[in-house]
Amino acid sequence: MAQVTMTVNGKAATGDIEGRTLLSAFLRETLNLTGTHVGCDTSQCGACVVHVDGEAVKACTILAAEAAGTEVTTIEGMANADGSLNVIQQAFQDHHGLQCGFCTPGMVMSAAALLKENPKPSEAEVRDYLEGNICRCTGYHNIVKAIMAASGQDVAAVAAE
């Protein structure tokens, strides 16, 4: 066993881990931050996307030990300071960008990374960026609309799939 320390959602977090512990397992099982979902354990689905030092990372592809000393943001850390939904989360709610909700944390985290890189992406850029995230319920149309709305753009022009 080894001890790992990192900053998670703005707070110091320390835990004992085995060397093979994935960041996703550390977040879920040690820190009880269960918003980071694990859908595949093979980095295919994107449900486990978190931000590590500001970069979108699939938490099932990185060892917790590799994240030692970093700043990690999970879906639980995305809300506004008063606890209300941030603009991306609110857009997902307003534009029905979720159904079962399993992929939603990863989609929101990916959307935040995209909008940080490209504050006004085109519809094609949104769709391309989400290629590493799988949703089995929505067909992506409303997710794209939500991200476009979060960027302050008109969603009426978003093409139906």
C-alpha atoms as a printed R data frame, in Angstrom:
    type eleno elety resid chain resno       x      y       z
1   ATOM     1    CA   MET     A     1   0.000  0.000   0.000
2   ATOM     2    CA   ALA     A     2   1.079  3.540  -0.696
3   ATOM     3    CA   GLN     A     3  -0.368  6.897   0.194
4   ATOM     4    CA   VAL     A     4  -1.439  9.349  -2.491
5   ATOM     5    CA   THR     A     5  -2.341 13.003  -2.088
6   ATOM     6    CA   MET     A     6  -3.936 15.300  -4.626
7   ATOM     7    CA   THR     A     7  -6.323 18.231  -4.676
8   ATOM     8    CA   VAL     A     8  -9.828 17.141  -5.643
9   ATOM     9    CA   ASN     A     9 -12.484 19.759  -6.286
10  ATOM    10    CA   GLY     A    10 -10.384 22.332  -4.472
11  ATOM    11    CA   LYS     A    11  -9.755 20.255  -1.330
12  ATOM    12    CA   ALA     A    12  -6.750 18.199  -0.289
13  ATOM    13    CA   ALA     A    13  -7.456 14.475  -0.603
14  ATOM    14    CA   THR     A    14  -5.267 11.678   0.702
15  ATOM    15    CA   GLY     A    15  -5.792  7.941   0.638
16  ATOM    16    CA   ASP     A    16  -4.033  4.614   0.824
17  ATOM    17    CA   ILE     A    17  -3.916  2.807  -2.494
18  ATOM    18    CA   GLU     A    18  -2.453 -0.224  -4.161
19  ATOM    19    CA   GLY     A    19  -0.117  0.593  -7.037
20  ATOM    20    CA   ARG     A    20  -2.674 -0.648  -9.565
21  ATOM    21    CA   THR     A    21  -5.516  1.580  -8.320
22  ATOM    22    CA   LEU     A    22  -7.037  3.594 -11.124
23  ATOM    23    CA   LEU     A    23  -7.925  7.242 -10.582
24  ATOM    24    CA   SER     A    24 -11.571  6.354 -11.214
25  ATOM    25    CA   ALA     A    25 -11.494  3.782  -8.390
26  ATOM    26    CA   PHE     A    26  -9.708  6.185  -6.040
27  ATOM    27    CA   LEU     A    27 -12.334  8.859  -6.659
28  ATOM    28    CA   ARG     A    28 -15.284  6.498  -6.326
29  ATOM    29    CA   GLU     A    29 -14.161  4.054  -3.653
30  ATOM    30    CA   THR     A    30 -11.740  6.030  -1.493
31  ATOM    31    CA   LEU     A    31 -13.210  9.529  -1.771
32  ATOM    32    CA   ASN     A    32 -16.853  8.477  -2.332
33  ATOM    33    CA   LEU     A    33 -17.169 10.795  -5.330
34  ATOM    34    CA   THR     A    34 -19.453  8.517  -7.288
35  ATOM    35    CA   GLY     A    35 -20.352 11.032 -10.003
36  ATOM    36    CA   THR     A    36 -17.385  9.780 -11.998
37  ATOM    37    CA   HIS     A    37 -18.953  6.773 -13.692
38  ATOM    38    CA   VAL     A    38 -17.140  3.695 -14.939
39  ATOM    39    CA   GLY     A    39 -18.847  2.230 -17.944
40  ATOM    40    CA   CYS     A    40 -16.241  0.147 -19.692
41  ATOM    41    CA   ASP     A    41 -12.819  0.186 -17.930
42  ATOM    42    CA   THR     A    42 -11.234  0.300 -21.397
43  ATOM    43    CA   SER     A    43 -11.377  4.058 -22.138
44  ATOM    44    CA   GLN     A    44 -14.035  3.568 -24.804
45  ATOM    45    CA   CYS     A    45 -17.104  5.220 -23.267
46  ATOM    46    CA   GLY     A    46 -15.955  8.481 -21.661
47  ATOM    47    CA   ALA     A    47 -18.287  8.223 -18.651
48  ATOM    48    CA   CYS     A    48 -15.267  8.640 -16.357
49  ATOM    49    CA   VAL     A    49 -13.901 11.913 -17.777
50  ATOM    50    CA   VAL     A    50 -12.441 14.229 -15.136
51  ATOM    51    CA   HIS     A    51 -10.047 17.158 -15.386
52  ATOM    52    CA   VAL     A    52  -6.465 16.662 -14.212
53  ATOM    53    CA   ASP     A    53  -4.580 19.944 -14.009
54  ATOM    54    CA   GLY     A    54  -7.231 21.418 -16.295
55  ATOM    55    CA   GLU     A    55  -7.051 18.744 -19.001
56  ATOM    56    CA   ALA     A    56  -9.833 16.257 -19.769
57  ATOM    57    CA   VAL     A    57  -8.681 12.744 -18.863
58  ATOM    58    CA   LYS     A    58 -10.485  9.426 -18.817
59  ATOM    59    CA   ALA     A    59 -10.022  8.459 -15.173
60  ATOM    60    CA   CYS     A    60  -9.997  4.744 -16.022
61  ATOM    61    CA   THR     A    61  -6.785  5.244 -18.027
62  ATOM    62    CA   ILE     A    62  -4.623  6.800 -15.343
63  ATOM    63    CA   LEU     A    63  -3.349  5.348 -12.105
64  ATOM    64    CA   ALA     A    64  -4.175  7.251  -8.936
65  ATOM    65    CA   ALA     A    65  -0.440  7.371  -8.190
66  ATOM    66    CA   GLU     A    66   0.113  9.178 -11.500
67  ATOM    67    CA   ALA     A    67  -2.313 11.874 -10.341
68  ATOM    68    CA   ALA     A    68  -0.412 12.474  -7.085
69  ATOM    69    CA   GLY     A    69   0.173 16.181  -6.591
70  ATOM    70    CA   THR     A    70  -2.271 17.223  -9.304
71  ATOM    71    CA   GLU     A    71  -5.517 19.167  -9.198
72  ATOM    72    CA   VAL     A    72  -8.465 16.962 -10.134
73  ATOM    73    CA   THR     A    73 -11.942 18.252 -10.873
74  ATOM    74    CA   THR     A    74 -14.857 15.837 -10.978
75  ATOM    75    CA   ILE     A    75 -18.494 16.427 -11.863
76  ATOM    76    CA   GLU     A    76 -19.100 17.139  -8.168
77  ATOM    77    CA   GLY     A    77 -16.753 20.106  -8.464
78  ATOM    78    CA   MET     A    78 -18.523 21.656 -11.444
79  ATOM    79    CA   ALA     A    79 -21.405 23.329  -9.613
80  ATOM    80    CA   ASN     A    80 -21.328 27.039  -8.841
81  ATOM    81    CA   ALA     A    81 -20.051 28.131  -5.419
82  ATOM    82    CA   ASP     A    82 -23.635 28.412  -4.140
83  ATOM    83    CA   GLY     A    83 -24.361 24.820  -5.187
84  ATOM    84    CA   SER     A    84 -26.466 25.729  -8.218
85  ATOM    85    CA   LEU     A    85 -25.813 24.124 -11.576
86  ATOM    86    CA   ASN     A    86 -23.115 25.726 -13.707
87  ATOM    87    CA   VAL     A    87 -23.961 26.937 -17.200
88  ATOM    88    CA   ILE     A    88 -23.127 23.595 -18.857
89  ATOM    89    CA   GLN     A    89 -25.073 21.519 -16.346
90  ATOM    90    CA   GLN     A    90 -28.031 23.895 -16.647
91  ATOM    91    CA   ALA     A    91 -27.917 23.695 -20.437
92  ATOM    92    CA   PHE     A    92 -27.996 19.887 -20.271
93  ATOM    93    CA   GLN     A    93 -31.102 20.145 -18.094
94  ATOM    94    CA   ASP     A    94 -32.762 22.857 -20.192
95  ATOM    95    CA   HIS     A    95 -32.140 21.124 -23.518
96  ATOM    96    CA   HIS     A    96 -32.804 17.547 -22.371
97  ATOM    97    CA   GLY     A    97 -29.188 16.518 -22.946
98  ATOM    98    CA   LEU     A    98 -29.601 13.484 -20.741
99  ATOM    99    CA   GLN     A    99 -31.883 10.549 -20.326
100 ATOM   100    CA   CYS     A   100 -30.613  7.791 -18.074
101 ATOM   101    CA   GLY     A   101 -27.796 10.101 -16.914
102 ATOM   102    CA   PHE     A   102 -25.027  7.514 -16.905
103 ATOM   103    CA   CYS     A   103 -22.901  9.265 -19.536
104 ATOM   104    CA   THR     A   104 -23.819 12.771 -18.382
105 ATOM   105    CA   PRO     A   105 -20.901 13.412 -15.989
106 ATOM   106    CA   GLY     A   106 -18.379 12.516 -18.664
107 ATOM   107    CA   MET     A   107 -20.269 14.518 -21.284
108 ATOM   108    CA   VAL     A   108 -20.374 17.599 -19.036
109 ATOM   109    CA   MET     A   109 -16.674 17.291 -18.215
110 ATOM   110    CA   SER     A   110 -15.808 16.860 -21.902
111 ATOM   111    CA   ALA     A   111 -18.027 19.826 -22.807
112 ATOM   112    CA   ALA     A   112 -16.256 21.976 -20.214
113 ATOM   113    CA   ALA     A   113 -12.876 21.043 -21.688
114 ATOM   114    CA   LEU     A   114 -14.096 21.806 -25.199
115 ATOM   115    CA   LEU     A   115 -15.538 25.188 -24.239
116 ATOM   116    CA   LYS     A   116 -12.323 26.080 -22.409
117 ATOM   117    CA   GLU     A   117 -10.355 25.338 -25.601
118 ATOM   118    CA   ASN     A   118 -12.941 26.690 -28.030
119 ATOM   119    CA   PRO     A   119 -15.575 28.977 -26.446
120 ATOM   120    CA   LYS     A   120 -17.716 29.123 -29.626
121 ATOM   121    CA   PRO     A   121 -17.399 25.740 -31.349
122 ATOM   122    CA   SER     A   122 -19.332 24.871 -34.449
123 ATOM   123    CA   GLU     A   123 -21.814 22.011 -34.335
124 ATOM   124    CA   ALA     A   124 -19.326 19.856 -36.261
125 ATOM   125    CA   GLU     A   125 -16.581 20.671 -33.745
126 ATOM   126    CA   VAL     A   126 -18.844 19.689 -30.835
127 ATOM   127    CA   ARG     A   127 -19.726 16.392 -32.491
128 ATOM   128    CA   ASP     A   128 -16.065 15.700 -33.288
129 ATOM   129    CA   TYR     A   129 -14.957 16.506 -29.735
130 ATOM   130    CA   LEU     A   130 -17.541 14.146 -28.240
131 ATOM   131    CA   GLU     A   131 -16.328 11.223 -30.340
132 ATOM   132    CA   GLY     A   132 -14.738  9.612 -27.263
133 ATOM   133    CA   ASN     A   133 -17.988  9.721 -25.261
134 ATOM   134    CA   ILE     A   134 -20.718  7.149 -25.758
135 ATOM   135    CA   CYS     A   135 -24.387  7.740 -24.991
136 ATOM   136    CA   ARG     A   136 -26.754  4.878 -25.553
137 ATOM   137    CA   CYS     A   137 -29.961  6.835 -24.917
138 ATOM   138    CA   THR     A   138 -30.068 10.296 -26.463
139 ATOM   139    CA   GLY     A   139 -28.682 10.009 -29.966
140 ATOM   140    CA   TYR     A   140 -26.468 13.040 -29.146
141 ATOM   141    CA   HIS     A   141 -28.735 15.655 -30.746
142 ATOM   142    CA   ASN     A   142 -29.834 17.232 -27.460
143 ATOM   143    CA   ILE     A   143 -26.340 16.903 -25.998
144 ATOM   144    CA   VAL     A   144 -24.989 18.923 -28.927
145 ATOM   145    CA   LYS     A   145 -27.795 21.464 -28.470
146 ATOM   146    CA   ALA     A   146 -26.945 21.750 -24.768
147 ATOM   147    CA   ILE     A   147 -23.268 22.386 -25.455
148 ATOM   148    CA   MET     A   148 -24.074 24.928 -28.146
149 ATOM   149    CA   ALA     A   149 -26.445 26.678 -25.708
150 ATOM   150    CA   ALA     A   150 -23.795 26.644 -22.973
151 ATOM   151    CA   SER     A   151 -21.471 28.397 -25.410
152 ATOM   152    CA   GLY     A   152 -24.068 31.135 -25.865
153 ATOM   153    CA   GLN     A   153 -24.942 30.142 -29.416
154 ATOM   154    CA   ASP     A   154 -28.341 29.710 -31.028
155 ATOM   155    CA   VAL     A   155 -29.486 26.092 -30.787
156 ATOM   156    CA   ALA     A   156 -32.279 26.475 -33.333
157 ATOM   157    CA   ALA     A   157 -29.732 25.919 -36.087
158 ATOM   158    CA   VAL     A   158 -28.519 22.569 -34.704
159 ATOM   159    CA   ALA     A   159 -29.296 19.997 -37.368
160 ATOM   160    CA   ALA     A   160 -31.334 16.939 -36.538
161 ATOM   161    CA   GLU     A   161 -29.403 13.687 -36.909
